[in-house]
Amino acid sequence: MSYVDGFVCPVPEDKLGEYRRMARKAGKIWMELGALSYHECVADDVKPGKVTSFPQAVKLKPGEVVVFSWIVYKNRRERDRIMKKVMEHPGLAEWSDPKNLPFDGKRMFFGGFKPIVEY
């Protein structure tokens, strides 16, 4: 089975174009280094819940949208290898300083997942 990294972050609506530019560049790098697929999605039907939700999880503020992303790898070992190379890649250097990110990285959450059902 494959391995998946998932990411959720709040992005200011006025920085969505900048975020998209960053994501396109990052996606190309991930794919060049061996990821099987790379996905970035902006919330379209995401409402606050009674207990928890995507907006609540990122402490969404007015004028922000939730972005949900995932990257698929052949397996965990490949993910670890690719992630190491991505973190060292000079093409992403401009975003290595959190002040340069087009979103609040402190409210982003992410993790690695082992699929239990795949088609």
NUGULUM-261493 format. One line per field, with one value per atom (N, C-alpha, C): residue in three letters; atom name; y, x negated, z negated. Coordinates in Angstrom, 3 decimals, padded with zeros to 6 digits, always signed. Example, Ala and Ser with C-alpha at 12.3 -4.5 7.8 and 13.67 -1.06 7.14 Angstrom:
code	(ALA | ALA | ALA | SER | SER | SER)
site	(N | CA | C | N | CA | C)
y	(-005.690 | -004.500 | -003.300 | -002.250 | -001.060 | +000.030)
x	(-013.190 | -012.300 | -013.200 | -012.850 | -013.670 | -012.900)
z	(-007.800 | -007.800 | -007.800 | -007.080 | -007.140 | -007.870)
***
This chain:
code	(MET | MET | MET | SER | SER | SER | TYR | TYR | TYR | VAL | VAL | VAL | ASP | ASP | ASP | GLY | GLY | GLY | PHE | PHE | PHE | VAL | VAL | VAL | CYS | CYS | CYS | PRO | PRO | PRO | VAL | VAL | VAL | PRO | PRO | PRO | GLU | GLU | GLU | ASP | ASP | ASP | LYS | LYS | LYS | LEU | LEU | LEU | GLY | GLY | GLY | GLU | GLU | GLU | TYR | TYR | TYR | ARG | ARG | ARG | ARG | ARG | ARG | MET | MET | MET | ALA | ALA | ALA | ARG | ARG | ARG | LYS | LYS | LYS | ALA | ALA | ALA | GLY | GLY | GLY | LYS | LYS | LYS | ILE | ILE | ILE | TRP | TRP | TRP | MET | MET | MET | GLU | GLU | GLU | LEU | LEU | LEU | GLY | GLY | GLY | ALA | ALA | ALA | LEU | LEU | LEU | SER | SER | SER | TYR | TYR | TYR | HIS | HIS | HIS | GLU | GLU | GLU | CYS | CYS | CYS | VAL | VAL | VAL | ALA | ALA | ALA | ASP | ASP | ASP | ASP | ASP | ASP | VAL | VAL | VAL | LYS | LYS | LYS | PRO | PRO | PRO | GLY | GLY | GLY | LYS | LYS | LYS | VAL | VAL | VAL | THR | THR | THR | SER | SER | SER | PHE | PHE | PHE | PRO | PRO | PRO | GLN | GLN | GLN | ALA | ALA | ALA | VAL | VAL | VAL | LYS | LYS | LYS | LEU | LEU | LEU | LYS | LYS | LYS | PRO | PRO | PRO | GLY | GLY | GLY | GLU | GLU | GLU | VAL | VAL | VAL | VAL | VAL | VAL | VAL | VAL | VAL | PHE | PHE | PHE | SER | SER | SER | TRP | TRP | TRP | ILE | ILE | ILE | VAL | VAL | VAL | TYR | TYR | TYR | LYS | LYS | LYS | ASN | ASN | ASN | ARG | ARG | ARG | ARG | ARG | ARG | GLU | GLU | GLU | ARG | ARG | ARG | ASP | ASP | ASP | ARG | ARG | ARG | ILE | ILE | ILE | MET | MET | MET | LYS | LYS | LYS | LYS | LYS | LYS | VAL | VAL | VAL | MET | MET | MET | GLU | GLU | GLU | HIS | HIS | HIS | PRO | PRO | PRO | GLY | GLY | GLY | LEU | LEU | LEU | ALA | ALA | ALA | GLU | GLU | GLU | TRP | TRP | TRP | SER | SER | SER | ASP | ASP | ASP | PRO | PRO | PRO | LYS | LYS | LYS | ASN | ASN | ASN | LEU | LEU | LEU | PRO | PRO | PRO | PHE | PHE | PHE | ASP | ASP | ASP | GLY | GLY | GLY | LYS | LYS | LYS | ARG | ARG | ARG | MET | MET | MET | PHE | PHE | PHE | PHE | PHE | PHE | GLY | GLY | GLY | GLY | GLY | GLY | PHE | PHE | PHE | LYS | LYS | LYS | PRO | PRO | PRO | ILE | ILE | ILE | VAL | VAL | VAL | GLU | GLU | GLU | TYR | TYR | TYR)
site	(N | CA | C | N | CA | C | N | CA | C | N | CA | C | N | CA | C | N | CA | C | N | CA | C | N | CA | C | N | CA | C | N | CA | C | N | CA | C | N | CA | C | N | CA | C | N | CA | C | N | CA | C | N | CA | C | N | CA | C | N | CA | C | N | CA | C | N | CA | C | N | CA | C | N | CA | C | N | CA | C | N | CA | C | N | CA | C | N | CA | C | N | CA | C | N | CA | C | N | CA | C | N | CA | C | N | CA | C | N | CA | C | N | CA | C | N | CA | C | N | CA | C | N | CA | C | N | CA | C | N | CA | C | N | CA | C | N | CA | C | N | CA | C | N | CA | C | N | CA | C | N | CA | C | N | CA | C | N | CA | C | N | CA | C | N | CA | C | N | CA | C | N | CA | C | N | CA | C | N | CA | C | N | CA | C | N | CA | C | N | CA | C | N | CA | C | N | CA | C | N | CA | C | N | CA | C | N | CA | C | N | CA | C | N | CA | C | N | CA | C | N | CA | C | N | CA | C | N | CA | C | N | CA | C | N | CA | C | N | CA | C | N | CA | C | N | CA | C | N | CA | C | N | CA | C | N | CA | C | N | CA | C | N | CA | C | N | CA | C | N | CA | C | N | CA | C | N | CA | C | N | CA | C | N | CA | C | N | CA | C | N | CA | C | N | CA | C | N | CA | C | N | CA | C | N | CA | C | N | CA | C | N | CA | C | N | CA | C | N | CA | C | N | CA | C | N | CA | C | N | CA | C | N | CA | C | N | CA | C | N | CA | C | N | CA | C | N | CA | C | N | CA | C | N | CA | C | N | CA | C | N | CA | C | N | CA | C | N | CA | C | N | CA | C | N | CA | C | N | CA | C | N | CA | C | N | CA | C | N | CA | C | N | CA | C | N | CA | C | N | CA | C | N | CA | C | N | CA | C | N | CA | C | N | CA | C)
y	(-001.196 | +000.000 | +001.249 | +002.333 | +003.609 | +004.253 | +005.487 | +006.279 | +007.693 | +008.376 | +009.696 | +010.701 | +011.875 | +013.019 | +013.925 | +014.360 | +015.270 | +016.582 | +017.684 | +019.024 | +019.828 | +020.640 | +021.565 | +022.890 | +023.982 | +025.296 | +026.383 | +027.495 | +028.650 | +029.558 | +030.048 | +030.947 | +032.201 | +033.379 | +034.609 | +034.640 | +035.014 | +035.034 | +035.902 | +037.013 | +037.897 | +037.352 | +036.221 | +035.587 | +034.233 | +033.930 | +032.632 | +032.475 | +033.530 | +033.469 | +033.180 | +033.816 | +033.577 | +032.138 | +031.678 | +030.303 | +029.333 | +029.595 | +028.725 | +028.680 | +029.815 | +029.864 | +028.978 | +029.104 | +028.294 | +026.806 | +026.479 | +025.084 | +024.472 | +025.232 | +024.715 | +024.384 | +025.290 | +025.058 | +023.861 | +023.814 | +022.705 | +021.381 | +021.382 | +020.163 | +019.611 | +020.498 | +020.052 | +019.416 | +020.032 | +019.495 | +018.134 | +018.019 | +016.736 | +015.643 | +015.981 | +014.991 | +014.619 | +015.602 | +015.326 | +014.409 | +014.532 | +013.739 | +012.365 | +012.095 | +010.749 | +010.564 | +011.639 | +011.480 | +010.923 | +010.159 | +009.591 | +010.587 | +011.427 | +012.480 | +013.568 | +014.760 | +015.937 | +016.703 | +017.039 | +017.673 | +018.861 | +019.951 | +021.135 | +021.530 | +021.644 | +021.942 | +023.066 | +023.970 | +025.048 | +024.688 | +025.001 | +024.653 | +025.248 | +024.435 | +024.863 | +024.617 | +023.545 | +023.197 | +022.755 | +023.703 | +023.416 | +024.408 | +023.891 | +024.756 | +024.452 | +025.430 | +025.158 | +024.095 | +023.223 | +022.182 | +022.565 | +021.675 | +021.912 | +021.628 | +020.668 | +020.297 | +020.607 | +020.161 | +020.429 | +020.461 | +021.000 | +021.117 | +021.636 | +021.675 | +022.261 | +023.723 | +024.573 | +025.965 | +026.092 | +025.290 | +025.362 | +024.840 | +023.818 | +023.215 | +024.188 | +025.080 | +026.047 | +027.436 | +027.531 | +028.827 | +029.859 | +029.484 | +030.308 | +031.694 | +032.703 | +034.094 | +034.624 | +035.708 | +036.316 | +036.659 | +036.410 | +036.702 | +035.593 | +034.441 | +033.295 | +032.123 | +031.224 | +029.980 | +028.817 | +027.641 | +026.440 | +025.774 | +025.372 | +024.592 | +023.214 | +022.196 | +020.803 | +020.198 | +019.601 | +019.084 | +017.673 | +016.898 | +015.590 | +015.189 | +014.398 | +013.902 | +012.388 | +011.669 | +010.211 | +009.710 | +008.739 | +008.126 | +006.613 | +005.973 | +004.513 | +003.820 | +004.318 | +003.736 | +004.726 | +004.385 | +005.274 | +005.543 | +004.516 | +004.694 | +005.715 | +005.624 | +006.593 | +007.991 | +008.076 | +009.370 | +010.008 | +009.231 | +009.772 | +010.230 | +009.463 | +009.811 | +011.097 | +011.152 | +012.308 | +013.546 | +013.417 | +014.563 | +015.172 | +014.342 | +014.841 | +015.687 | +015.198 | +015.941 | +017.222 | +017.168 | +018.364 | +019.445 | +019.082 | +020.058 | +020.699 | +020.027 | +020.553 | +021.237 | +021.192 | +021.664 | +023.191 | +023.713 | +025.163 | +025.886 | +025.174 | +025.786 | +026.226 | +025.740 | +026.115 | +027.030 | +027.468 | +028.270 | +029.549 | +030.172 | +031.438 | +031.276 | +030.048 | +029.806 | +029.117 | +029.032 | +028.384 | +029.254 | +030.536 | +031.440 | +031.565 | +031.200 | +031.266 | +032.640 | +033.696 | +035.047 | +035.214 | +034.369 | +034.476 | +033.607 | +032.820 | +031.945 | +032.770 | +032.394 | +033.106 | +032.604 | +032.047 | +031.571 | +031.522 | +031.324 | +031.238 | +029.790 | +029.482 | +028.119 | +027.594 | +028.493 | +028.052 | +027.409 | +027.728 | +027.153 | +026.015 | +025.614 | +024.483 | +023.197 | +022.132 | +020.826 | +019.801 | +018.759 | +017.791 | +016.478 | +015.456 | +014.165 | +013.142 | +012.004 | +010.905 | +009.813 | +009.177 | +008.202 | +006.935 | +005.796 | +004.511 | +004.232 | +004.129 | +003.826 | +002.460 | +002.378 | +001.090 | +000.551 | +001.420 | +001.002 | +001.830 | +001.165 | +001.855 | +001.183 | +001.995 | +001.474 | +002.027)
x	(-000.832 | +000.000 | -000.869 | -000.271 | -000.976 | -001.085 | -001.583 | -001.690 | -001.260 | -000.576 | -000.010 | -000.396 | -000.822 | -000.986 | +000.216 | +000.836 | +001.966 | +001.651 | +002.154 | +001.902 | +003.192 | +003.416 | +004.552 | +004.024 | +004.352 | +003.893 | +004.877 | +004.881 | +005.696 | +004.887 | +005.524 | +004.853 | +005.699 | +005.109 | +005.865 | +006.333 | +007.584 | +008.131 | +007.296 | +006.759 | +005.967 | +004.564 | +004.213 | +002.911 | +003.078 | +004.292 | +004.538 | +003.749 | +003.604 | +002.808 | +001.352 | +000.810 | -000.570 | -000.719 | +000.279 | +000.247 | +000.251 | +001.108 | +001.191 | -000.161 | -000.829 | -002.140 | -003.134 | -003.134 | -004.010 | -003.670 | -002.381 | -001.944 | -002.306 | -002.167 | -002.534 | -004.018 | -004.827 | -006.274 | -006.611 | -006.033 | -006.289 | -005.822 | -004.659 | -004.135 | -005.046 | -005.585 | -006.511 | -007.753 | -008.243 | -009.434 | -009.128 | -008.003 | -007.636 | -007.540 | -006.895 | -006.719 | -008.059 | -008.924 | -010.251 | -011.062 | -010.856 | -011.619 | -011.007 | -009.825 | -009.283 | -007.903 | -007.242 | -005.867 | -004.993 | -003.977 | -003.065 | -001.991 | -001.543 | -000.582 | -000.649 | -000.199 | -000.259 | +001.043 | +001.732 | +003.048 | +003.153 | +003.712 | +003.987 | +005.437 | +006.253 | +007.670 | +008.095 | +008.926 | +009.440 | +010.867 | +011.216 | +012.532 | +013.652 | +014.660 | +015.821 | +017.100 | +017.150 | +018.328 | +017.860 | +017.342 | +016.772 | +017.362 | +018.138 | +018.811 | +018.305 | +018.349 | +017.995 | +018.930 | +018.398 | +019.205 | +019.608 | +020.343 | +020.746 | +019.594 | +018.743 | +017.622 | +016.284 | +016.139 | +014.894 | +015.181 | +014.242 | +014.383 | +013.066 | +012.967 | +011.775 | +011.602 | +012.642 | +012.454 | +012.019 | +012.593 | +012.232 | +010.816 | +010.424 | +009.104 | +007.973 | +008.197 | +007.151 | +007.431 | +008.470 | +008.855 | +009.046 | +009.876 | +010.125 | +010.612 | +010.021 | +010.386 | +011.173 | +011.932 | +012.622 | +011.611 | +011.997 | +011.109 | +010.119 | +010.272 | +009.396 | +010.204 | +009.514 | +010.110 | +009.247 | +009.835 | +009.103 | +008.559 | +007.298 | +006.697 | +006.371 | +006.772 | +006.540 | +005.655 | +004.552 | +003.587 | +003.168 | +002.787 | +002.219 | +001.258 | +000.276 | -000.748 | -000.790 | -000.827 | -000.845 | -002.231 | -002.708 | -004.015 | -003.844 | -004.864 | -004.833 | -004.731 | -005.483 | -005.477 | -006.120 | -006.166 | -006.726 | -008.214 | -008.928 | -010.362 | -010.607 | -009.824 | -009.941 | -009.548 | -008.527 | -008.121 | -009.255 | -009.892 | -010.987 | -012.145 | -012.458 | -013.537 | -013.197 | -011.985 | -011.553 | -011.459 | -010.883 | -010.718 | -012.069 | -013.050 | -014.399 | -014.929 | -014.759 | -015.235 | -014.431 | -013.129 | -012.297 | -012.758 | -013.000 | -013.401 | -014.753 | -015.580 | -016.894 | -016.879 | -015.755 | -015.701 | -015.815 | -016.746 | -016.923 | -015.721 | -014.899 | -013.722 | -012.671 | -012.759 | -011.792 | -012.405 | -013.628 | -014.356 | -013.630 | -012.922 | -012.252 | -011.166 | -010.697 | -009.657 | -010.213 | -011.532 | -012.118 | -011.960 | -011.792 | -011.536 | -010.023 | -009.465 | -008.009 | -007.403 | -008.186 | -007.674 | -007.355 | -007.928 | -007.714 | -006.564 | -005.970 | -004.873 | -003.594 | -002.783 | -001.527 | -000.378 | -000.701 | +000.290 | -000.370 | +000.433 | -000.079 | -000.447 | -001.736 | -002.214 | -001.964 | -001.752 | -001.488 | -000.107 | +000.794 | +002.144 | +002.319 | +001.252 | +001.284 | +001.114 | +001.771 | +001.498 | +001.315 | +000.538 | +000.174 | -000.235 | -000.329 | -000.771 | -000.849 | -001.485 | -001.612 | -000.608 | -000.086 | +000.984 | +000.731 | +001.035 | +001.019 | +002.443 | +002.673 | +004.019 | +004.494 | +005.803 | +006.380 | +007.329 | +007.736 | +008.537 | +008.056 | +007.764 | +007.381 | +008.043 | +008.430 | +008.966 | +008.151)
z	(+000.000 | +000.000 | +000.000 | +000.416 | +000.485 | -000.900 | -000.926 | -002.148 | -001.791 | -002.714 | -002.421 | -003.495 | -003.064 | -003.964 | -003.759 | -004.846 | -004.770 | -005.467 | -004.918 | -005.443 | -005.429 | -006.449 | -006.481 | -007.003 | -006.313 | -006.775 | -006.382 | -007.139 | -006.783 | -005.860 | -004.811 | -003.865 | -003.706 | -003.895 | -003.651 | -002.192 | -001.978 | -000.621 | +000.306 | -000.215 | +000.642 | +000.920 | +000.311 | +000.578 | +001.258 | +001.693 | +002.313 | +003.618 | +004.392 | +005.618 | +005.318 | +004.293 | +003.871 | +003.364 | +002.613 | +002.123 | +003.309 | +004.290 | +005.464 | +006.199 | +006.314 | +006.957 | +006.192 | +004.859 | +004.020 | +004.183 | +004.167 | +004.261 | +005.611 | +006.690 | +008.012 | +008.068 | +007.538 | +007.529 | +006.645 | +005.452 | +004.534 | +005.139 | +005.759 | +006.365 | +007.439 | +008.277 | +009.319 | +008.694 | +007.630 | +006.962 | +006.346 | +005.638 | +005.039 | +006.109 | +007.222 | +008.282 | +008.919 | +009.146 | +009.714 | +008.801 | +007.501 | +006.536 | +006.255 | +006.835 | +006.734 | +006.131 | +005.712 | +005.210 | +006.327 | +005.964 | +006.958 | +007.369 | +006.438 | +006.764 | +005.698 | +006.086 | +005.223 | +005.430 | +004.337 | +004.434 | +003.476 | +003.951 | +003.126 | +003.417 | +002.379 | +002.555 | +001.612 | +002.124 | +001.286 | +000.869 | -000.368 | -000.913 | -000.073 | +000.181 | +000.953 | +000.163 | -000.589 | -001.373 | -002.756 | -003.526 | -004.841 | -005.833 | -006.752 | -007.726 | -009.136 | -010.028 | -011.429 | -012.007 | -012.826 | -013.447 | -014.854 | -015.488 | -016.878 | -017.832 | -017.491 | -018.360 | -017.688 | -016.437 | -015.704 | -014.209 | -013.457 | -012.002 | -011.434 | -010.126 | -009.512 | -009.927 | -009.833 | -010.263 | -011.726 | -012.592 | -014.006 | -014.246 | -013.519 | -013.721 | -013.405 | -012.420 | -012.054 | -012.628 | -013.482 | -014.055 | -012.948 | -011.960 | -010.781 | -011.164 | -010.549 | -010.797 | -009.601 | -009.785 | -008.634 | -007.542 | -006.297 | -005.178 | -004.872 | -005.522 | -005.263 | -004.721 | -004.041 | -003.563 | -004.051 | -004.126 | -004.515 | -003.256 | -003.308 | -002.231 | -002.792 | -002.046 | -002.407 | -001.315 | -001.707 | -000.741 | -001.118 | -000.099 | -000.385 | +000.726 | +000.317 | +001.225 | +001.050 | +002.162 | +002.122 | +002.546 | +001.792 | +002.040 | +002.202 | +002.742 | +002.905 | +001.547 | +000.554 | -000.786 | -001.757 | -003.009 | -004.041 | -003.802 | -003.409 | -003.163 | -002.048 | -000.981 | +000.115 | -000.363 | -001.182 | -001.717 | -002.507 | -003.379 | -004.184 | -003.305 | -002.272 | -001.348 | -000.581 | -000.044 | +000.739 | -000.137 | -001.320 | -002.212 | -002.578 | -002.815 | -003.137 | -001.986 | -000.760 | +000.412 | +000.633 | +000.393 | +000.541 | -000.426 | -001.675 | -002.687 | -002.375 | -001.588 | -001.211 | +000.152 | +000.867 | +002.251 | +002.320 | +003.135 | +003.229 | +003.845 | +004.590 | +005.210 | +004.210 | +002.983 | +001.954 | +000.894 | +001.119 | +000.126 | -000.269 | +000.677 | +000.348 | -000.715 | -000.914 | -001.929 | -003.171 | -003.290 | -004.469 | -005.725 | -005.554 | -006.671 | -006.832 | -007.984 | -008.176 | -007.881 | -007.988 | -007.684 | -006.210 | -005.355 | -003.912 | -003.399 | -004.269 | -003.855 | -003.621 | -002.631 | -002.390 | -003.282 | -004.426 | -005.387 | -006.754 | -007.790 | -009.159 | -009.461 | -009.370 | -009.584 | -010.985 | -011.946 | -013.316 | -013.445 | -012.511 | -012.561 | -011.560 | -010.924 | -009.997 | -010.794 | -010.356 | -010.955 | -009.852 | -010.158 | -009.136 | -009.795 | -008.982 | -009.479 | -008.376 | -008.685 | -007.738 | -008.072 | -007.012 | -007.177 | -006.362 | -006.989 | -006.307 | -005.835 | -004.530 | -004.057 | -004.570 | -004.826 | -005.225 | -004.155 | -003.210 | -002.051 | -000.872 | +000.248 | +001.476 | +002.666 | +003.649 | +004.925 | +006.056)
***
